[in-house]
Amino acid sequence: MTMPLVSLRDIRQRHADRTVLSVDALDIESGAILGLAGPNGSGKSTLLRILACLDAPAQGEYIFFDKPISTRFNTIHRQITLLVQEPYLLKRTVYANVAYGLKIRGKNDIPAKVDAALETVGLDPASFRKRQWFELSGGETQRVALAARLVLKPKLLLMDEPTASLDEKSADRILKAAFTARDEYGSTLVIASHDMPWLKAVADSIIHLENGAIKTSA
């Protein structure tokens, strides 16, 4: 039996005196694309922030590759990345944004890797490489931010409402990029979205959250 990439046990998260997330057990298999559905305030973003190691749970254990993980930075954290709903780009060119993570990791062949990541999200490197951050549309900004994460080939890629306010073309490119991350890079994905038709098209399975708890899975 293969080991799950992620296991959560008895996870609780609280804001003030209110419990906003209550997950007794959740296993995420390596190579899966897991969807998160539920209304606003159901706990989707809270769960993603815990999985991204941005927030520590008030209670419970987060196991990654059979090892407990916390918010204290270590090399494991470099294998996990989160694409937020309204991503922030550095005030630089598209190339500099996508290359940034590779440079701080001391990687080589950066230009080729940047171009490949841009192509994965449907942006022509020759047209976009030198564009400034402020010259991009909302959909292009989202796709550049995704390319900046894909170029790192993360073990765990988390996406929070990646198609919110995007046109159909951009949403389709993000769907295809998600499959590329899984099929070519070996990434495991967890994607929260209100767009149920899109989420059903991309996810292997979907869990529904309500009031911070998992209600159903499919």
BALOBA-1460 file (C-alpha; in Angstrom, 3 decimals):
// residues 218
<rec num="1" residu="m" x="0.000" y="0.000" z="0.000"/>
<rec num="2" residu="t" x="1.426" y="3.363" z="-1.018"/>
<rec num="3" residu="m" x="1.924" y="6.085" z="1.532"/>
<rec num="4" residu="p" x="-0.208" y="9.243" z="1.171"/>
<rec num="5" residu="l" x="1.692" y="12.403" z="0.334"/>
<rec num="6" residu="v" x="-0.336" y="14.281" z="2.967"/>
<rec num="7" residu="s" x="-2.132" y="13.063" z="6.075"/>
<rec num="8" residu="l" x="-4.047" y="15.335" z="8.414"/>
<rec num="9" residu="r" x="-5.171" y="14.045" z="11.802"/>
<rec num="10" residu="d" x="-7.452" y="15.784" z="14.316"/>
<rec num="11" residu="i" x="-6.856" y="19.209" z="12.778"/>
<rec num="12" residu="r" x="-8.588" y="22.125" z="14.488"/>
<rec num="13" residu="q" x="-8.189" y="25.789" z="13.698"/>
<rec num="14" residu="r" x="-9.672" y="28.556" z="15.815"/>
<rec num="15" residu="h" x="-10.140" y="32.282" z="15.374"/>
<rec num="16" residu="a" x="-10.667" y="33.837" z="18.795"/>
<rec num="17" residu="d" x="-12.986" y="31.341" z="20.522"/>
<rec num="18" residu="r" x="-14.586" y="30.055" z="17.318"/>
<rec num="19" residu="t" x="-13.554" y="26.795" z="15.619"/>
<rec num="20" residu="v" x="-13.297" y="27.527" z="11.892"/>
<rec num="21" residu="l" x="-11.856" y="24.201" z="10.746"/>
<rec num="22" residu="s" x="-12.399" y="20.702" z="12.093"/>
<rec num="23" residu="v" x="-10.858" y="17.850" z="10.081"/>
<rec num="24" residu="d" x="-10.645" y="14.500" z="11.855"/>
<rec num="25" residu="a" x="-8.756" y="12.735" z="9.065"/>
<rec num="26" residu="l" x="-7.753" y="13.542" z="5.497"/>
<rec num="27" residu="d" x="-5.307" y="11.628" z="3.295"/>
<rec num="28" residu="i" x="-4.170" y="12.996" z="-0.061"/>
<rec num="29" residu="e" x="-2.520" y="10.480" z="-2.370"/>
<rec num="30" residu="s" x="0.549" y="11.385" z="-4.381"/>
<rec num="31" residu="g" x="-0.399" y="12.430" z="-7.900"/>
<rec num="32" residu="a" x="-4.011" y="13.224" z="-7.022"/>
<rec num="33" residu="i" x="-5.944" y="16.342" z="-7.947"/>
<rec num="34" residu="l" x="-8.274" y="17.021" z="-5.034"/>
<rec num="35" residu="g" x="-11.031" y="19.607" z="-5.281"/>
<rec num="36" residu="l" x="-12.369" y="21.617" z="-2.345"/>
<rec num="37" residu="a" x="-15.940" y="22.907" z="-2.617"/>
<rec num="38" residu="g" x="-18.172" y="24.793" z="-0.234"/>
<rec num="39" residu="p" x="-19.655" y="28.225" z="0.424"/>
<rec num="40" residu="n" x="-17.683" y="31.255" z="1.584"/>
<rec num="41" residu="g" x="-16.556" y="30.720" z="5.153"/>
<rec num="42" residu="s" x="-16.677" y="26.930" z="4.892"/>
<rec num="43" residu="g" x="-12.960" y="26.552" z="5.648"/>
<rec num="44" residu="k" x="-11.457" y="26.030" z="2.193"/>
<rec num="45" residu="s" x="-8.892" y="28.826" z="2.389"/>
<rec num="46" residu="t" x="-8.120" y="27.995" z="6.024"/>
<rec num="47" residu="l" x="-7.345" y="24.408" z="5.024"/>
<rec num="48" residu="l" x="-5.149" y="25.556" z="2.137"/>
<rec num="49" residu="r" x="-3.164" y="27.895" z="4.399"/>
<rec num="50" residu="i" x="-2.485" y="25.038" z="6.817"/>
<rec num="51" residu="l" x="-1.432" y="22.766" z="3.937"/>
<rec num="52" residu="a" x="0.852" y="25.568" z="2.688"/>
<rec num="53" residu="c" x="2.427" y="25.832" z="6.162"/>
<rec num="54" residu="l" x="1.473" y="29.497" z="6.332"/>
<rec num="55" residu="d" x="-0.666" y="28.950" z="9.437"/>
<rec num="56" residu="a" x="-0.170" y="26.393" z="12.179"/>
<rec num="57" residu="p" x="-3.319" y="24.591" z="13.325"/>
<rec num="58" residu="a" x="-4.436" y="25.137" z="16.896"/>
<rec num="59" residu="q" x="-4.505" y="21.363" z="17.274"/>
<rec num="60" residu="g" x="-3.635" y="18.269" z="15.299"/>
<rec num="61" residu="e" x="-0.890" y="16.813" z="13.139"/>
<rec num="62" residu="y" x="0.147" y="17.478" z="9.546"/>
<rec num="63" residu="i" x="2.182" y="14.635" z="8.015"/>
<rec num="64" residu="f" x="4.015" y="15.211" z="4.732"/>
<rec num="65" residu="f" x="5.911" y="12.289" z="3.203"/>
<rec num="66" residu="d" x="5.541" y="10.408" z="6.507"/>
<rec num="67" residu="k" x="7.149" y="13.253" z="8.489"/>
<rec num="68" residu="p" x="5.433" y="15.778" z="10.775"/>
<rec num="69" residu="i" x="5.616" y="19.296" z="9.356"/>
<rec num="70" residu="s" x="5.202" y="22.704" z="10.971"/>
<rec num="71" residu="t" x="5.353" y="26.359" z="9.963"/>
<rec num="72" residu="r" x="9.043" y="26.523" z="10.939"/>
<rec num="73" residu="f" x="10.821" y="26.798" z="7.582"/>
<rec num="74" residu="n" x="12.835" y="23.837" z="6.325"/>
<rec num="75" residu="t" x="13.649" y="22.205" z="2.995"/>
<rec num="76" residu="i" x="10.267" y="20.433" z="2.890"/>
<rec num="77" residu="h" x="8.523" y="23.786" z="2.574"/>
<rec num="78" residu="r" x="10.247" y="24.356" z="-0.770"/>
<rec num="79" residu="q" x="8.247" y="21.418" z="-2.127"/>
<rec num="80" residu="i" x="4.924" y="23.145" z="-1.357"/>
<rec num="81" residu="t" x="3.511" y="26.262" z="-3.008"/>
<rec num="82" residu="l" x="0.208" y="28.154" z="-2.914"/>
<rec num="83" residu="l" x="-1.432" y="30.190" z="-5.682"/>
<rec num="84" residu="v" x="-3.772" y="32.644" z="-3.976"/>
<rec num="85" residu="q" x="-6.911" y="34.113" z="-5.516"/>
<rec num="86" residu="e" x="-5.337" y="37.518" z="-6.156"/>
<rec num="87" residu="p" x="-1.627" y="36.799" z="-6.605"/>
<rec num="88" residu="y" x="1.026" y="39.427" z="-6.031"/>
<rec num="89" residu="l" x="3.686" y="39.877" z="-8.691"/>
<rec num="90" residu="l" x="7.057" y="41.455" z="-8.125"/>
<rec num="91" residu="k" x="7.332" y="44.897" z="-9.724"/>
<rec num="92" residu="r" x="9.528" y="43.475" z="-12.437"/>
<rec num="93" residu="t" x="9.268" y="41.810" z="-15.824"/>
<rec num="94" residu="v" x="7.376" y="38.582" z="-16.427"/>
<rec num="95" residu="y" x="10.716" y="36.802" z="-16.859"/>
<rec num="96" residu="a" x="12.030" y="38.108" z="-13.521"/>
<rec num="97" residu="n" x="8.860" y="37.016" z="-11.745"/>
<rec num="98" residu="v" x="8.969" y="33.459" z="-13.069"/>
<rec num="99" residu="a" x="12.745" y="33.148" z="-12.648"/>
<rec num="100" residu="y" x="12.834" y="34.459" z="-9.066"/>
<rec num="101" residu="g" x="12.245" y="31.144" z="-7.270"/>
<rec num="102" residu="l" x="14.794" y="29.362" z="-9.441"/>
<rec num="103" residu="k" x="17.450" y="32.003" z="-8.781"/>
<rec num="104" residu="i" x="17.140" y="31.890" z="-5.004"/>
<rec num="105" residu="r" x="17.413" y="28.089" z="-5.204"/>
<rec num="106" residu="g" x="20.574" y="28.324" z="-7.306"/>
<rec num="107" residu="k" x="19.116" y="26.425" z="-10.264"/>
<rec num="108" residu="n" x="20.647" y="26.333" z="-13.739"/>
<rec num="109" residu="d" x="19.160" y="26.564" z="-17.255"/>
<rec num="110" residu="i" x="16.824" y="29.270" z="-15.947"/>
<rec num="111" residu="p" x="15.861" y="30.858" z="-19.307"/>
<rec num="112" residu="a" x="14.749" y="27.531" z="-20.790"/>
<rec num="113" residu="k" x="12.797" y="26.635" z="-17.659"/>
<rec num="114" residu="v" x="11.059" y="30.026" z="-17.590"/>
<rec num="115" residu="d" x="10.057" y="29.707" z="-21.249"/>
<rec num="116" residu="a" x="8.706" y="26.188" z="-20.689"/>
<rec num="117" residu="a" x="6.630" y="27.364" z="-17.713"/>
<rec num="118" residu="l" x="5.191" y="30.277" z="-19.704"/>
<rec num="119" residu="e" x="4.269" y="27.920" z="-22.538"/>
<rec num="120" residu="t" x="2.557" y="25.604" z="-20.045"/>
<rec num="121" residu="v" x="0.174" y="28.394" z="-19.030"/>
<rec num="122" residu="g" x="-0.391" y="29.451" z="-22.636"/>
<rec num="123" residu="l" x="1.747" y="32.592" z="-22.734"/>
<rec num="124" residu="d" x="4.160" y="32.974" z="-25.644"/>
<rec num="125" residu="p" x="7.620" y="33.574" z="-24.155"/>
<rec num="126" residu="a" x="8.698" y="35.805" z="-27.054"/>
<rec num="127" residu="s" x="5.721" y="38.088" z="-26.417"/>
<rec num="128" residu="f" x="5.590" y="38.024" z="-22.622"/>
<rec num="129" residu="r" x="9.148" y="37.544" z="-21.358"/>
<rec num="130" residu="k" x="9.964" y="41.272" z="-21.307"/>
<rec num="131" residu="r" x="6.543" y="42.601" z="-20.320"/>
<rec num="132" residu="q" x="6.300" y="44.528" z="-17.091"/>
<rec num="133" residu="w" x="3.986" y="43.403" z="-14.314"/>
<rec num="134" residu="f" x="1.663" y="46.395" z="-14.813"/>
<rec num="135" residu="e" x="1.144" y="45.590" z="-18.511"/>
<rec num="136" residu="l" x="-0.737" y="42.367" z="-17.787"/>
<rec num="137" residu="s" x="-4.467" y="41.731" z="-17.690"/>
<rec num="138" residu="g" x="-6.018" y="39.970" z="-14.705"/>
<rec num="139" residu="g" x="-5.988" y="36.626" z="-16.490"/>
<rec num="140" residu="e" x="-2.391" y="37.085" z="-17.615"/>
<rec num="141" residu="t" x="-1.321" y="38.016" z="-14.078"/>
<rec num="142" residu="q" x="-2.900" y="34.822" z="-12.741"/>
<rec num="143" residu="r" x="-1.173" y="32.735" z="-15.390"/>
<rec num="144" residu="v" x="2.230" y="34.361" z="-14.778"/>
<rec num="145" residu="a" x="1.821" y="33.713" z="-11.047"/>
<rec num="146" residu="l" x="0.986" y="30.086" z="-11.806"/>
<rec num="147" residu="a" x="4.012" y="29.795" z="-14.108"/>
<rec num="148" residu="a" x="6.198" y="31.099" z="-11.264"/>
<rec num="149" residu="r" x="4.989" y="28.161" z="-9.179"/>
<rec num="150" residu="l" x="5.005" y="25.514" z="-11.898"/>
<rec num="151" residu="v" x="8.625" y="26.298" z="-12.785"/>
<rec num="152" residu="l" x="9.597" y="24.999" z="-9.325"/>
<rec num="153" residu="k" x="7.889" y="21.635" z="-10.023"/>
<rec num="154" residu="p" x="6.436" y="21.428" z="-6.495"/>
<rec num="155" residu="k" x="5.419" y="18.178" z="-4.850"/>
<rec num="156" residu="l" x="2.264" y="19.882" z="-3.569"/>
<rec num="157" residu="l" x="0.590" y="22.666" z="-5.554"/>
<rec num="158" residu="l" x="-2.276" y="24.450" z="-3.799"/>
<rec num="159" residu="m" x="-4.659" y="26.746" z="-5.680"/>
<rec num="160" residu="d" x="-7.278" y="29.022" z="-4.111"/>
<rec num="161" residu="e" x="-10.031" y="30.052" z="-6.564"/>
<rec num="162" residu="p" x="-7.626" y="30.035" z="-9.527"/>
<rec num="163" residu="t" x="-10.324" y="30.876" z="-12.097"/>
<rec num="164" residu="a" x="-12.164" y="33.611" z="-10.171"/>
<rec num="165" residu="s" x="-13.003" y="36.499" z="-12.520"/>
<rec num="166" residu="l" x="-11.126" y="34.888" z="-15.428"/>
<rec num="167" residu="d" x="-12.392" y="34.539" z="-18.966"/>
<rec num="168" residu="e" x="-13.055" y="31.085" z="-20.409"/>
<rec num="169" residu="k" x="-9.751" y="30.970" z="-22.309"/>
<rec num="170" residu="s" x="-7.667" y="31.733" z="-19.213"/>
<rec num="171" residu="a" x="-9.645" y="29.245" z="-17.103"/>
<rec num="172" residu="d" x="-9.062" y="26.555" z="-19.725"/>
<rec num="173" residu="r" x="-5.334" y="27.254" z="-19.787"/>
<rec num="174" residu="i" x="-5.148" y="26.921" z="-16.015"/>
<rec num="175" residu="l" x="-7.007" y="23.596" z="-16.229"/>
<rec num="176" residu="k" x="-4.515" y="22.309" z="-18.801"/>
<rec num="177" residu="a" x="-1.605" y="23.589" z="-16.707"/>
<rec num="178" residu="a" x="-2.970" y="21.692" z="-13.700"/>
<rec num="179" residu="f" x="-2.912" y="18.464" z="-15.710"/>
<rec num="180" residu="t" x="0.624" y="19.212" z="-16.882"/>
<rec num="181" residu="a" x="1.759" y="19.746" z="-13.289"/>
<rec num="182" residu="r" x="0.329" y="16.360" z="-12.320"/>
<rec num="183" residu="d" x="1.181" y="14.331" z="-15.434"/>
<rec num="184" residu="e" x="4.600" y="15.764" z="-16.369"/>
<rec num="185" residu="y" x="5.959" y="17.229" z="-13.127"/>
<rec num="186" residu="g" x="4.520" y="14.655" z="-10.714"/>
<rec num="187" residu="s" x="2.794" y="17.296" z="-8.591"/>
<rec num="188" residu="t" x="-0.144" y="16.633" z="-6.289"/>
<rec num="189" residu="l" x="-2.781" y="19.373" z="-6.407"/>
<rec num="190" residu="v" x="-5.428" y="20.674" z="-4.028"/>
<rec num="191" residu="i" x="-7.746" y="23.220" z="-5.639"/>
<rec num="192" residu="a" x="-10.493" y="25.247" z="-3.970"/>
<rec num="193" residu="s" x="-13.109" y="26.672" z="-6.324"/>
<rec num="194" residu="h" x="-16.704" y="27.864" z="-6.514"/>
<rec num="195" residu="d" x="-16.754" y="27.038" z="-10.233"/>
<rec num="196" residu="m" x="-18.170" y="23.520" z="-9.955"/>
<rec num="197" residu="p" x="-18.167" y="22.626" z="-13.685"/>
<rec num="198" residu="w" x="-14.488" y="23.639" z="-13.908"/>
<rec num="199" residu="l" x="-13.625" y="21.859" z="-10.659"/>
<rec num="200" residu="k" x="-15.348" y="18.649" z="-11.762"/>
<rec num="201" residu="a" x="-13.397" y="18.768" z="-15.029"/>
<rec num="202" residu="v" x="-10.006" y="19.029" z="-13.310"/>
<rec num="203" residu="a" x="-10.344" y="17.076" z="-10.035"/>
<rec num="204" residu="d" x="-10.158" y="13.326" z="-9.493"/>
<rec num="205" residu="s" x="-12.329" y="13.756" z="-6.407"/>
<rec num="206" residu="i" x="-14.002" y="16.617" z="-4.558"/>
<rec num="207" residu="i" x="-14.630" y="17.109" z="-0.866"/>
<rec num="208" residu="h" x="-17.345" y="19.479" z="0.304"/>
<rec num="209" residu="l" x="-16.803" y="21.592" z="3.397"/>
<rec num="210" residu="e" x="-19.458" y="23.261" z="5.507"/>
<rec num="211" residu="n" x="-18.840" y="25.234" z="8.684"/>
<rec num="212" residu="g" x="-15.233" y="24.036" z="8.709"/>
<rec num="213" residu="a" x="-16.011" y="20.322" z="8.500"/>
<rec num="214" residu="i" x="-15.915" y="17.796" z="5.665"/>
<rec num="215" residu="k" x="-19.512" y="16.917" z="4.874"/>
<rec num="216" residu="t" x="-19.280" y="14.826" z="1.721"/>
<rec num="217" residu="s" x="-16.710" y="13.555" z="-0.725"/>
<rec num="218" residu="a" x="-17.042" y="12.316" z="-4.284"/>
